[in-house]
């Protein structure tokens, strides 16, 4: 992870050749602050992992951050295979699968549509295109509560209420606003001369898109895929509003497991369930986070 | 124009049309529908018997909604201010030409990959009064330490601020870091040569130059705060009592469990209007700048 080294402000100030006491103190202060903050940011994750590997007796005798003395994956096995979520006792595995069945198609469709829309908005200018683009942008920012009631009605009318295809549709519709914005903002940075030359050479609408733009747009494709996949995977509001029983996504199942259980709280199981729900998106960030950051930095902050 | 040429000319519109139709219906059509519904007496099902502003009067007469709005002010205000300051501070630290920059960045950013549900479940564990933070500090020797915010109606809302800030601060850091890397380094070098102390360089030159980033960060944070629903559901379930109710949780329970569709629609409309008051001027300015460029 060594992206954006470019023109650090600190570099502009000049790196001290020999450290005098003041500068030395400065370096210690900077690293000290960073290490303390990093520890604070990591502690919840550490506690989550360690608690998920403890038995309930050990949780009662230990503390948040005590290392498990007798690590066990019992809590993981139980929430994956046999934990009861409302009335069904098949564990989280089915819901984990549901989230993939929702997130993968929703991501692919919305990124594909967003790429095409962004291409039209950036290259094939027409009267009123900016207003139209503004209306799409506004769609990114609406509080989704405003669409819950009519969307429930529409899904019912289409016969998709409580189904996975219904959730895919909902995520595509509201995801397209974001992907269109990402691609349009990326494509407008491509010099117009390239398109002019391509059109003079006789390239049509599709040839320009597939042969010229797509090959250079993998950074924004990565950003869009990561954004959409994590957004859909992490969604709770649509899942809890529009999915029923066995078609619910993992976030809804985890919340049901944690917050509706009766009797004493099994914190080891809560943490194992949270880990299972978090793993796919954490893996994506570890594997591809730097592309995301780089793309975001290029697109999100202007000037 | 030959038929094939005409087809080519119509292609862009053809490509856009499915998305535009979907957005026209599912964003603007639905906004109109919900707004319309908020002027009707709908209970369990949508009915179009118009009652004027009755539902809005009922909404603002409802003490639960007032609590939700007050909580929004506390949560939203603290969330925006703390996340912005912390994000900026971390970004400045990381911009000091440090070693292992990538590792530090990843550590601050990873909470952003988690869902609000996961964040809520984690912090519910960390802050639980029995075995959580209180227990840990006491076992370190500070026997009288108490930390009961999660179960204290007056303090529970602040646990949501803590969890929310933990999740978003890294993202804000990334925004500011990108901004810092864009600050004109020549001016800074000149200021240093002139003998300006480092904190003055930051307060007088760097931070003012980051004004657009502050705006972007504010808009994103405000948007997240007003939408925030899952975090409250997973962390406190709106409780103890209704002490951590937010407009989003209020809207959901009125609509889906209390059979008060009209009140739910009215609350959603108020939420949209407040957010639009922040977003629309921002988008307008962004697009206008875009065209000039």
Contacts between the chains, C-beta under 8 A, distances in Angstrom:
chain1	res1	chain2	res2	distance
A	1	B	101	7.8
A	1	B	102	2.7
A	1	B	103	6.9
A	1	B	105	6.4
A	1	B	106	5.7
A	2	B	101	7.1
A	2	B	102	5.1
A	3	B	102	7.5
A	4	B	177	7.7
A	4	B	178	7.6
A	4	B	181	6.0
A	6	B	181	5.7
A	7	B	181	6.2
A	7	B	185	5.4
A	8	B	95	5.7
A	8	B	96	8.0
A	8	B	97	5.3
A	8	B	180	7.9
A	8	B	181	6.7
A	9	B	95	5.3
A	9	B	180	5.5
A	9	B	181	7.5
A	9	B	183	5.8
A	9	B	185	6.5
A	9	B	188	6.1
A	9	B	206	6.8
A	10	B	95	5.8
A	10	B	96	4.5
A	10	B	97	3.9
A	11	B	97	5.5
A	11	B	185	7.5
A	12	B	185	3.4
A	12	B	186	7.8
A	12	B	188	5.0
A	12	B	189	5.2
A	13	B	188	6.5
A	13	B	189	7.1
A	13	B	192	5.5
A	13	B	198	7.5
A	13	B	201	8.0
A	14	B	189	7.5
A	14	B	192	7.5
A	15	B	97	6.2
A	26	B	198	8.0
A	30	B	93	5.6
A	30	B	96	4.9
A	30	B	98	6.5
A	31	B	98	7.0
A	33	B	93	5.6
A	34	B	90	7.9
A	34	B	93	5.3
A	34	B	94	7.3
A	34	B	98	6.8
A	34	B	104	5.8
A	37	B	90	6.2
A	37	B	93	7.6
A	37	B	108	7.4
A	38	B	104	6.0
A	38	B	107	4.7
A	38	B	108	7.2
A	41	B	107	5.5
A	41	B	108	5.7
A	41	B	110	7.8
A	41	B	111	6.8
A	41	B	166	7.0
A	41	B	169	8.0
A	41	B	170	7.4
A	42	B	107	5.9
A	44	B	111	7.7
A	44	B	122	5.0
A	44	B	123	7.1
A	44	B	126	6.0
A	44	B	166	6.9
A	45	B	110	7.2
A	47	B	122	7.6
A	47	B	125	7.1
A	47	B	126	6.2
A	48	B	122	5.4
A	48	B	125	7.4
A	51	B	125	6.6
A	59	B	131	6.2
A	60	B	131	6.6
A	63	B	131	7.9
A	63	B	135	6.1
A	63	B	136	4.0
A	63	B	139	5.3
A	64	B	125	7.9
A	64	B	126	6.3
A	64	B	131	7.7
A	64	B	132	6.2
A	64	B	133	6.6
A	64	B	135	7.4
A	64	B	136	4.6
A	65	B	136	6.7
A	113	B	18	7.2
A	113	B	19	5.4
A	116	B	15	5.0
A	116	B	16	7.8
A	117	B	15	7.3
A	117	B	16	5.9
A	117	B	19	5.3
A	119	B	15	7.9
A	120	B	12	4.5
A	120	B	15	5.6
A	120	B	16	5.2
A	124	B	12	4.0
A	126	B	12	7.1
A	126	B	13	7.6
A	130	B	287	5.8
A	130	B	290	7.7
A	130	B	291	6.2
A	132	B	20	7.2
A	133	B	287	7.2
A	134	B	283	5.8
A	134	B	284	7.5
A	134	B	287	5.2
A	135	B	23	7.3
A	135	B	27	8.0
A	135	B	28	7.4
A	136	B	19	7.8
A	136	B	20	8.0
A	136	B	23	5.9
A	137	B	283	5.4
A	137	B	287	7.6
A	138	B	27	7.6
A	138	B	276	7.8
A	138	B	279	6.7
A	138	B	280	7.1
A	138	B	283	6.2
A	139	B	23	5.4
A	139	B	27	4.3
A	141	B	219	8.0
A	141	B	223	5.4
A	141	B	275	6.5
A	141	B	279	4.6
A	141	B	283	7.8
A	142	B	27	6.4
A	142	B	31	7.1
A	142	B	272	6.2
A	142	B	275	7.1
A	143	B	226	5.6
A	143	B	227	5.2
A	143	B	248	7.1
A	143	B	268	7.1
A	143	B	271	4.6
A	143	B	272	5.7
A	143	B	275	5.5
A	144	B	227	6.7
A	145	B	227	8.0
A	145	B	229	7.7
A	145	B	247	7.8
A	145	B	248	5.8
A	145	B	251	4.6
A	145	B	252	7.3
A	145	B	267	7.6
A	145	B	268	4.3
A	145	B	271	5.7
A	145	B	272	7.9
A	146	B	30	6.8
A	146	B	31	5.5
A	146	B	34	5.2
A	146	B	268	4.6
A	146	B	269	7.0
A	146	B	271	6.9
A	146	B	272	4.6
A	147	B	26	6.4
A	147	B	27	7.2
A	147	B	30	4.3
A	147	B	31	7.4
A	147	B	34	7.2
A	148	B	251	7.8
A	148	B	252	7.7
A	148	B	255	6.5
A	148	B	268	7.3
A	149	B	33	7.4
A	149	B	34	5.8
A	149	B	37	6.5
A	149	B	46	7.4
A	149	B	255	6.1
A	149	B	261	6.5
A	149	B	264	6.8
A	149	B	265	6.2
A	149	B	268	7.6
A	150	B	29	7.4
A	150	B	30	4.3
A	150	B	33	4.3
A	150	B	34	6.3
A	151	B	26	6.9
A	151	B	30	6.4
A	153	B	46	7.3
A	154	B	25	7.9
A	154	B	26	7.6
A	172	B	22	7.8
A	173	B	22	4.9
A	173	B	23	7.3
A	173	B	26	4.6
A	174	B	26	7.3
A	174	B	27	7.9
A	176	B	19	5.1
A	176	B	22	6.9
A	176	B	23	7.0
A	177	B	23	6.8
A	177	B	27	7.6
A	180	B	19	6.9
A	188	B	290	7.8
A	204	B	8	5.7
A	205	B	8	6.0
A	205	B	11	4.5
A	205	B	12	6.9
A	205	B	15	8.0
A	206	B	11	8.0
A	230	B	113	6.1
A	233	B	115	7.2
A	234	B	114	7.3
A	234	B	115	3.3
A	234	B	116	7.1
A	234	B	117	7.6
A	234	B	118	7.9
A	235	B	115	7.7
A	236	B	115	6.6
A	236	B	116	6.5
A	236	B	117	5.2
A	236	B	229	7.2
A	236	B	230	3.8
A	236	B	233	7.2
A	236	B	234	7.7
A	237	B	229	5.4
A	237	B	230	6.5
A	237	B	252	8.0
A	240	B	233	8.0
A	241	B	252	7.7
A	241	B	256	7.0
A	251	B	115	5.3
A	251	B	117	4.4
A	251	B	118	7.8
A	251	B	230	7.1
A	254	B	117	5.7
A	254	B	118	7.2
A	254	B	121	6.6
A	255	B	117	5.2
A	255	B	120	7.9
A	255	B	121	7.7
A	255	B	230	7.8
A	255	B	233	6.4
A	255	B	234	5.4
A	258	B	121	5.1
A	258	B	124	7.3
A	258	B	234	7.2
A	259	B	233	7.6
A	259	B	234	6.9
A	259	B	237	6.0
A	265	B	128	7.7
A	267	B	125	5.4
A	267	B	128	7.7
A	267	B	131	6.9
A	270	B	121	5.7
A	270	B	124	7.6
A	270	B	125	6.2
A	271	B	121	7.6
A	271	B	122	7.5
A	271	B	125	6.3
A	273	B	121	7.3
A	274	B	117	7.9
A	274	B	118	4.7
A	274	B	121	4.4
A	274	B	122	5.9
A	277	B	115	6.5
A	277	B	117	6.8
A	277	B	118	5.3
A	278	B	113	7.4
A	278	B	114	5.1
A	278	B	115	7.2
A	278	B	118	4.6
A	281	B	113	4.3
A	281	B	114	6.7
A	281	B	115	7.4
A	282	B	110	6.5
A	282	B	113	5.3
A	282	B	114	7.3
A	284	B	113	6.9
A	285	B	106	7.6
A	285	B	109	7.0
A	285	B	110	5.9
A	285	B	112	7.8
A	285	B	113	4.1
A	286	B	106	7.3
A	286	B	110	7.9
A	289	B	106	6.3
A	289	B	109	6.5
A	289	B	113	7.8
A	290	B	102	7.2
A	293	B	105	7.1
A	293	B	109	7.3
A	293	B	174	5.9
A	296	B	174	6.5
A	296	B	178	7.4
A	297	B	174	7.0
A	297	B	177	7.5
A	297	B	178	3.8
A	297	B	181	7.6
A	300	B	175	6.4
A	300	B	178	6.9
A	300	B	216	6.7
A	301	B	175	6.0
A	301	B	178	4.3
A	301	B	179	5.4
A	301	B	182	7.0
A	301	B	212	7.3
A	301	B	213	5.8
A	301	B	216	6.4
A	302	B	212	6.8
A	302	B	289	7.8
A	303	B	182	6.3
A	303	B	212	5.9
